[in-house]
Amino acid sequence: MESSLGKTSTDEIAVMVDTFKPLLLAEAAVACEDPSYFRSWIEAPSTV
């Protein structure tokens, strides 16, 4: 984590899956869902 501080980009690939029928979540996936995950993409406001 510390080595990522100050980075503005990564060498990652994102994949989106589009299905004809809805996918169902396994119980294990529902149990570990983080309801605040969507906020992890919001940059913290600058304090400068």
KELUM-672851 format. One record per residue (C-alpha): residue number from 1; chain; x, y, z. Coordinates in steps of 0.05 Angstrom, whole numbers. Example, Ala and Ser with C-alpha at 12.3 -4.5 7.8 and 13.67 -1.06 7.14 Angstrom:
! KELUM-672851
node n 1&chain A&xx 246&yy -90&zz 156
node n 2&chain A&xx 273&yy -21&zz 143
! end
This chain:
! KELUM-672851
node n 1&chain A&xx 0&yy 0&zz 0
node n 2&chain A&xx 55&yy 49&zz 18
node n 3&chain A&xx 87&yy 42&zz -51
node n 4&chain A&xx 22&yy 65&zz -83
node n 5&chain A&xx 22&yy 132&zz -48
node n 6&chain A&xx 28&yy 189&zz -97
node n 7&chain A&xx 13&yy 146&zz -158
node n 8&chain A&xx -36&yy 174&zz -208
node n 9&chain A&xx -45&yy 112&zz -252
node n 10&chain A&xx -37&yy 37&zz -253
node n 11&chain A&xx -22&yy -17&zz -304
node n 12&chain A&xx -87&yy -54&zz -294
node n 13&chain A&xx -142&yy -79&zz -339
node n 14&chain A&xx -216&yy -75&zz -321
node n 15&chain A&xx -266&yy -126&zz -349
node n 16&chain A&xx -340&yy -116&zz -355
node n 17&chain A&xx -386&yy -176&zz -366
node n 18&chain A&xx -453&yy -165&zz -401
node n 19&chain A&xx -500&yy -224&zz -397
node n 20&chain A&xx -567&yy -240&zz -429
node n 21&chain A&xx -594&yy -265&zz -362
node n 22&chain A&xx -582&yy -234&zz -294
node n 23&chain A&xx -527&yy -266&zz -252
node n 24&chain A&xx -545&yy -290&zz -183
node n 25&chain A&xx -501&yy -275&zz -123
node n 26&chain A&xx -477&yy -332&zz -79
node n 27&chain A&xx -494&yy -327&zz -5
node n 28&chain A&xx -420&yy -320&zz 11
node n 29&chain A&xx -415&yy -259&zz -35
node n 30&chain A&xx -476&yy -226&zz -4
node n 31&chain A&xx -448&yy -238&zz 66
node n 32&chain A&xx -383&yy -200&zz 51
node n 33&chain A&xx -413&yy -142&zz 12
node n 34&chain A&xx -387&yy -74&zz 33
node n 35&chain A&xx -444&yy -24&zz 27
node n 36&chain A&xx -396&yy 35&zz 27
node n 37&chain A&xx -352&yy 7&zz -30
node n 38&chain A&xx -378&yy 58&zz -81
node n 39&chain A&xx -348&yy 113&zz -38
node n 40&chain A&xx -278&yy 83&zz -45
node n 41&chain A&xx -274&yy 115&zz -115
node n 42&chain A&xx -288&yy 185&zz -90
node n 43&chain A&xx -225&yy 226&zz -79
node n 44&chain A&xx -219&yy 258&zz -11
node n 45&chain A&xx -227&yy 333&zz -12
node n 46&chain A&xx -163&yy 373&zz -12
node n 47&chain A&xx -145&yy 406&zz 54
node n 48&chain A&xx -99&yy 456&zz 22
! end
